[in-house]
Amino acid sequence: MSAPADPAVLQILALRAVVLRSVRRFFEDRDFVEVETPALVPSPGLDVHLEAFEVRTPKGKSAGWLATSPEYQMKRLLSAGAKRIFQLCRSYRGEEHGRHHEREFTMLEWYRADATSDDVIRDTEELVAFVADAIANSGDYPLLLQQESTPKKRGLSPFAAPWRRVTVEEAIESHANVTLRALAGDDERSFRVWAEEVQPQLGRERPVIVTDWPSSMASLARLKPNGMADRFEAFFHGVELCNGFGELTDAAEQRRRFQQDQAAREAVGAPVYPIDERFLEDLERGMPQSGGNALGVDRLLMLLVGADSIQNVMPFPEERL
Amino acid sequence: MADTSDIKKGFKMLIDGVPYAVVGHQFVKPGKGQAFVRTRIKNMMTGAVIDRTFKSGEKLEKADTEERTMQYLYQEGDARVFMDTQSYEQISLSNEQLGENVHYLLDGTEVDIMLFESRPIGVTPPTFVELLVTETEPGFKGDSSGNTTKPATCETGLQVNVPLFVNTGDKLKVDTRTGDYVERVKG
């Protein structure tokens, strides 16, 4: 005898299937190739606030790390000549757990060669509107989810492109009683102001794109002529949905940033991860000017259906595993 | 020593010597940034609710608090005496400490008393109590002044707004969270 169906779980499965299908459809319509890169990698993200899971062989030797994002390998594919690629994969980040964080989550990452961050921002707006429509047209879905933000018709959707754009400086000055200049050099205070005062206010009605990040937070983004990082993030209902770059292609500058990250990790007693030398070799060989973006698929679904946590849109969040 | 990973609803911590209870919390991590736990915490001495953000991993001091069910016994001068229903131990709280809650105490009422470092700091009365009206103006038939309620005084001294049909000697159900009249109790 089989157990009675669990409508909540079936609902989540149906919704996730709509998201995955419509993401693939969106990129295939735009001549992107779906790619796969390894989850077990020789070097994870080096950002000082990132924690990666180290993997050991059965004999106890280090075998590498679970990818915090597929960024290095996808960029190596650009160096190998790929022009438009996307990937849906699991990414892993240690010690992150909350309503908007799971240690294992689904990442959508895509890159366009011979393109700018602007092109990728446009992709983002159109993609989210496309998936929102697919969800809205998928029938009588929400049993367990609130429907406030659910788009009803094309054009009325809060996700319809284009989205408002603000710079980091404007976002801080309009939501916190402080200027970006006054925060310079004090990372902890900057993040605190951002987390407490600014981010919760971002994208209250409609998504907003935040551009022009301080060069100290450039990560793997190039610098713009104005000295700011060519990095953008989208926010909706105070939740960060994605992080994209006009990609840095200068191998020497990338090595310098990795070394800075390593030094910062050492200074705070965090494990110092190795630099991915093959990634740097491929940058050296030549990577076209590109735009790329990494988007949290669980958060996207959460925001589209108005759920209050990513756990509510996952069949097996850690707490139910 | 506790840290931010212990934070959950109801977790009690000491900040500058004052016990706070967590009423809400959220893990936040700005993209590629420092992780924090944003909390909404209640000062257990004053009831004031504040927002406080902790760096993820920050050490926290647990507050030594305990809630015990006690029975109200009697008034003694400016104080009220309660007895632990398990250990029969007696403690007293001043009317000032009790605040509005003095108005919900009848002989034998069971309340929850919060102890901080073994000293009582707060009282939670039952959500609803039944009190006798000792004084209220008679309601007039055909009152056209537009007032639909009138003040009444209860046996414990509580002032409450009641519908016009309530009379002296009636028993009322009162919501202790709001101090509002709920209904007239028969019998």
Boltz contact constraints between the chains, C-beta under 6 A:
constraints:
  - contact:
      token1: [A, 47]
      token2: [B, 32]
      max_distance: 6.0
  - contact:
      token1: [A, 49]
      token2: [B, 33]
      max_distance: 6.0
  - contact:
      token1: [A, 49]
      token2: [B, 34]
      max_distance: 6.0
  - contact:
      token1: [A, 98]
      token2: [B, 26]
      max_distance: 6.0
  - contact:
      token1: [A, 98]
      token2: [B, 27]
      max_distance: 6.0
  - contact:
      token1: [A, 101]
      token2: [B, 27]
      max_distance: 6.0
  - contact:
      token1: [A, 191]
      token2: [B, 30]
      max_distance: 6.0
  - contact:
      token1: [A, 191]
      token2: [B, 33]
      max_distance: 6.0
  - contact:
      token1: [A, 191]
      token2: [B, 34]
      max_distance: 6.0
  - contact:
      token1: [A, 194]
      token2: [B, 30]
      max_distance: 6.0
  - contact:
      token1: [A, 195]
      token2: [B, 28]
      max_distance: 6.0
  - contact:
      token1: [A, 195]
      token2: [B, 30]
      max_distance: 6.0
  - contact:
      token1: [A, 195]
      token2: [B, 36]
      max_distance: 6.0
  - contact:
      token1: [A, 196]
      token2: [B, 53]
      max_distance: 6.0
  - contact:
      token1: [A, 219]
      token2: [B, 32]
      max_distance: 6.0
  - contact:
      token1: [A, 233]
      token2: [B, 31]
      max_distance: 6.0
  - contact:
      token1: [A, 240]
      token2: [B, 31]
      max_distance: 6.0
  - contact:
      token1: [A, 243]
      token2: [B, 31]
      max_distance: 6.0
